[in-house]
Amino acid sequence: MALEIVRVPVLSDNYAWLVHDPVSGETVAVDPGEAAPVQAAAAARGWTIGQVWTTHWHPDHTGGNEAIRAAGARITGPAAEAAKIPTLDETVGEGDVVRIGTEVATVLHVPGHTAGHIAFHLADAGAIFTGDTLFAMGCGRLFEGTPAEMFANMQRYAALPDATEVYCGHEYTQSNGRFALTVEPDNAALVARMMHVDEARAAGEATVPTTIGLERATNPFLRARDAAELGRLREQKDTFPG
């Protein structure tokens, strides 16, 4: 049976994710920025959160860790940021694996947004949790890293199968898409996608997860030719008013 993945809106524009394995009954919370909505979403489905997977140290991704841990979950996150995430029970880095039931997630070190940022790639399930690195039509701000690092991340993501579902940490799609249109106004796939995004947001609907294939067609950061281009785009996006 396939993993069940549930989007949980938290804070102002964050998404936490619940991953449930119906075979083992195990449930993982990914990046719970606050505990109550995530615990409520799990309880409503009769699920018990046994693990938390943390992509990076920012409080809007770790704010719920302490309460969920107090309720019995084990917290896993980036070894390079352990000093900034005091709730961690287990630390992981590039090439390590974590498990939910028999499903295996490989850890990718994807620095740039933060120095120790990681992603969790469930290859067999065709899913990846990218935190604040790869967004729908965007990438994360470079708070602790370089354009070269983020470009390397984008190359790694772009090499994944097109059908891979991307579960990111924020509802930034509309703003990202408006910026993307200034970069590639004649990209027909991008224009069509933004029509759907605008309709979804007007109806109060979420726009993620996305897929690697969709990002390859419409995300200017994933489509950047080199680190210098990505750096220029990121600087422009940082001051983009949309």
Long-range contacts (C-beta under 8 A, 24 or more apart in sequence): 2-125, 3-100, 3-103, 3-122, 3-125, 3-127, 5-127, 5-165, 5-167, 5-209, 6-41, 6-45, 7-167, 7-206, 7-208, 7-209, 8-32, 8-37, 8-38, 8-41, 9-37, 9-171, 9-206, 10-34, 10-37, 10-38, 10-60, 10-64, 11-60, 11-63, 13-170, 13-171, 13-172, 14-60, 14-61, 14-169, 14-170, 14-171, 15-167, 15-168, 15-169, 15-170, 15-171, 15-206, 15-208, 16-64, 17-129, 17-167, 18-42, 18-45, 18-47, 18-49, 19-100, 19-122, 20-45, 20-47, 21-100, 21-101, 21-102, 21-103, 23-101, 23-102, 24-100, 24-101, 24-102, 26-50, 26-51, 26-100, 26-101, 27-51, 27-100, 28-52, 28-53, 28-100, 29-53, 29-64, 29-68, 29-73, 30-54, 30-55, 30-120, 30-129, 30-167, 31-55, 31-61, 31-62, 31-129, 31-131, 31-169, 32-61, 32-62, 32-63, 32-64, 32-65, 32-68, 33-59, 33-60, 33-61, 33-62, 33-63, 33-64, 34-63, 34-64, 35-63, 35-64, 35-65, 35-66, 35-67, 35-68, 36-64, 36-67, 38-64, 38-68, 39-64, 39-67, 39-68, 39-71, 48-72, 49-73, 50-74, 51-75, 51-76, 51-98, 51-100, 52-76, 52-77, 53-77, 53-98, 53-105, 53-120, 53-129, 54-78, 54-85, 54-88, 55-117, 55-118, 55-119, 55-120, 55-129, 55-130, 55-131, 55-132, 55-133, 55-169, 56-81, 56-113, 56-114, 56-116, 56-117, 56-118, 56-131, 56-132, 57-81, 57-84, 57-85, 57-114, 57-116, 58-114, 58-132, 60-169, 61-131, 61-132, 61-169, 62-87, 77-118, 78-109, 78-116, 78-117, 78-118, 79-116, 80-109, 80-115, 80-116, 81-114, 81-115, 81-116, 81-117, 92-118, 93-118, 94-118, 105-129, 108-156, 110-153, 110-156, 111-144, 111-145, 111-149, 111-153, 112-139, 112-140, 112-142, 112-144, 112-145, 112-146, 112-149, 112-150, 112-153, 113-140, 113-141, 113-142, 113-143, 113-144, 113-145, 113-150, 114-143, 114-144, 114-145, 115-144, 115-145, 121-160, 126-161, 126-163, 126-164, 126-165, 127-164, 127-165, 127-167, 127-209, 128-157, 128-160, 128-164, 128-165, 128-166, 128-167, 129-167, 129-168, 130-157, 130-166, 130-167, 130-168, 130-169, 131-168, 131-169, 132-168, 132-169, 132-170, 133-157, 133-168, 134-166, 134-168, 134-215, 134-219, 134-221, 134-222, 135-168, 135-169, 135-170, 135-172, 135-173, 135-176, 136-166, 136-168, 136-172, 136-173, 136-176, 136-177, 136-207, 136-208, 136-210, 136-214, 136-215, 136-219, 137-173, 137-176, 137-177, 137-179, 137-180, 137-190, 137-193, 137-210, 137-215, 137-218, 137-219, 137-220, 138-172, 138-173, 138-175, 138-176, 138-179, 138-180, 138-219, 138-221, 138-237, 139-219, 139-221, 139-222, 139-230, 139-234, 141-234, 141-238, 142-231, 142-234, 146-227, 146-231, 147-227, 147-228, 147-230, 147-231, 147-234, 148-227, 150-221, 150-227, 150-230, 150-234, 151-224, 151-226, 151-227, 151-230, 152-227, 154-221, 154-222, 154-224, 154-230, 157-212, 157-215, 157-222, 158-212, 158-215, 158-216, 158-222, 160-212, 161-212, 162-211, 162-212, 162-213, 162-216, 163-211, 163-212, 163-213, 164-211, 164-212, 165-209, 165-210, 165-211, 166-208, 166-209, 166-210, 166-211, 166-212, 166-215, 167-208, 167-209, 168-208, 168-209, 168-210, 171-206, 171-207, 171-208, 173-197, 173-201, 173-207, 173-208, 173-210, 174-198, 174-201, 174-207, 175-240, 175-242, 176-219, 176-237, 177-218, 178-240, 178-242, 179-220, 179-236, 179-237, 179-240, 179-242, 180-218, 180-219, 180-220, 182-236, 182-240, 183-220, 183-233, 184-220, 184-223, 187-217, 187-218, 189-217, 189-218, 190-217, 190-218, 193-217, 193-218
